[in-house]
Amino acid sequence: MISNRSLLCFASPLFFLLALSCNKPEQTSDKASPSGKQIILAMMPKSKGNAYFISCKKGADAAAKELGVKLLWDGPTDPDPARQNEIVETWITRGVDVIAVAVENREGISTALRKARAKGIKVITWDSDALPDARDFLINQATPEGIGFTLMDEAARALGGKGEFAIITASLTAANMNEWQKYIEQRRAEKYPDIKMAALRPCDDMKDKAFAEATAILNSNPDVKLLMAICSPAVPGASEAVKQSGRKDVKVVGLGLPNDNKRYVREDIAPSVILWNTENLGYLSVHAAVAVAKGELRPGATSFKAGRLGELEIKGDNVLLGKPFVFNKENIEQFNF
Amino acid sequence: MAGERPGDLNKVKNRVKRKNLFQFEFLLLFVLGLEILIFSKTGTNFATQGNMLEVLRQSTEIGLLAVVMTPIILTGGIDLSVGSMLGLSAVLFGKMWRDMGMSPALAALSTLLLGAAGGGLNALLITRLKLPSLIVTLGSFSLFRGLAEALTRGVDNFTSFPQRFLFLGQGYLLNVVPAQLPLFALIALAVWLLVHKTTFGRSFRAIGFSPEGAHYAGIPVEKRLTLAYTLSGIISALAALIYVARVGQAKADAGTGYELLAITAVVLGGASIFGGTGTVHGTLLGVFVLAVLKIGLTLSDQPSELAGILTGGLLLVVLAGEALAKRISAGRIHANPKPCVPRTAET
């Protein structure tokens, strides 16, 4: 009765034990470069297939080449929320010098990041943050102040310094949108007294609703010459409404992705779309990660020199990418995300 | 140990099966060994004690799901709801602990009971209404995940569990052995004993070969099926607890896609999806082969999407190898004057 079968089931764990016992843990990780050990940077996007992150990787690759570090770029390809943790845990086993993560699951990933820090691996986050005690720095691509001021500046430019505009937001309660509006209003009051905000409408983060709201605004407020769309589905929604209304005197500016809005930018309905430069975000993240690994960038620093980006401000533990990037007719074709 | 009641026929059948399985699991063991050998060369810190234990740690949830999936697949059934059950259990556990003020232990116990109820619901529909398990669990696959999302409106995230609970998923016994491993080993052993050393296991296989035949042979088919699906529910809930403790959060999307990973491991482990053949140790080997592949690739600095390609490739190669081996041994049996080759549902 006791056969090959039972023999086998004892053999399989034994196989593992065998592999355990005959190999002593070794920590020597990589071939040393002439100037010492090459720094290994493990960097994770939220998801690998997303064009936004593919664009970030371009900048990251450039920075890694510039600094002569080994860049491991990996992240989830499937919708498994624990996958980021698993990859981080494997990087801990592998032994890397620094880990930079664009966080998908704030609380969940922090568990793994804390473990990495306990093992002496430096950790930063980029694009979106983990819990503050799980990393040294966040590479912050945009501050509310930067977004609010740039939106207002672009709006003023499109309006020629005076006139009425309306804002389409995601919802009246969204904390980040309200924060941006505060800075939009502050900038308007300080610099553009001849401009007036005529309406504020929510679009529930939906393109269709934004289209309907924009049409309603155009009909009820004929003096409104500019729609400011501050959530990303609202930019194409509002632009489409303007296009279909046939009014050439109304423009749209907003916060959105280049690919969503390319055709409206081309047709001059939306003269400028604002976001950050994703390549620079990847570039800065690598520079900051390497500096943290080398001990050149420590908590408490107030500024940081990041290669071609020059001297950048650090606010608390946030390394700021700087002012948002303005996509317009001249440059939008170069971007694909 | 049960007597081999239907006599010679069964004996021959078992002998045939054993021979095939022996060869097949040897093949898997060889694949696992090959993987370990290759990754030891290409991976950084792959062949270390810490990493081997990490492989086991990361396989625990999928491993648990796959182990309890084995008896179900033996009966010719399938349970697509295990991943969703994991998500629902995680959310229920979080809710009972945070919103209802239960202690983690009590919340965990209640979660296991609710897991059993979820599995019981599957069993009820399958045995009483005679619906195919594929359809029933496709329904509960959506239902359980939907409930989890409804309970949290898709956004609520339970975190900040007490350290004592998190130890289950993040702690190390004696600073070496991951805390969830003994539990995993215990469950795997228990299911192994159930499937391979009791009459239950024999009846699972009998149902897989022919449900009617099993019924007329006096096997309480409904009871056995109920056992298999309920067990699957409980262990999915247990996997949820380990998952929550490991990741440190309970969200409605926990365990998305785990059902397919578990089924892959079972099939890779040599079980026939039509029922009747398969072993728990084969399933475990399947789980380890997949986990080693995933971790080995990352340690070799290879992109993780390669794991998907290689998993698929490996599955097809191993299954083709199995089919070939079966053919060869079947040929040998035909040469034998004794009759009665059982329907080994390999088609």
Interface residues (C-beta under 8 A of the other chain):
Chain A: M1 S3 N4 R5 S6 L8 C9 A11 S12 F15 F16 A19 L20 S21 N23 K24 P25 E26 Q27 S29 D30 K48 L72 W73 D74 G75 P76 T77 D78 P79 D80 P81 A82 R83 N85 E86 I87 E89 T90 W91 T93 R94 G95 N105 R106 E107 G108 S110 T111 K115
Chain B: M1 R18 L21 F22 E25 F26 L29 L32 G33 I36 S40 G43 T44 N45 A47 T48 Q49 G50 N51 M52 L53 E54 L56 Q58 N157 T159 S160 L166 Q170 W192 H196 Y243 R246 V247 G248 Q249 K251 D253 A254 T256 G257 Y258 T279 V280 H281 L284 L285 F288 K294 I295 T298 L299 D301 P303 S304 E305 G308
